[in-house]
Amino acid sequence: MNCRLNVNLINKHVFHRIHDLKLDKTSGASELIEIGLEILKTQLDSIKDSQMDITDVIFKLAQELLKVRPSMAPIINTIGYLL
């Protein structure tokens, strides 16, 4: 896995959804996880390069999702499971 990740690995629509998720102060951890997994699916579905290492994409997206609610254990546990 590359240590230096390209921000362009994540499409703009996904970054906007993550930003909206950060602003969501009403959803609980399980709802945030569900939305986060939908965001991950959207990102993976948008990959057009069959040679791309999706490990880098998942890692970068996980970093962004951890920033949503870094203190919520269920989110940390789910992302840890994915990685």
LINNORLIN-V278756 format. One line per field, one symbol per residue. burial: 1 if it has 9 or more other ideal C-beta (glycine too) atoms within 8 Angstrom, else 0. Layout:
burial = ???
This chain:
burial = 00001000110001101100100100001001101110110111011000000001111111111101000101110110000
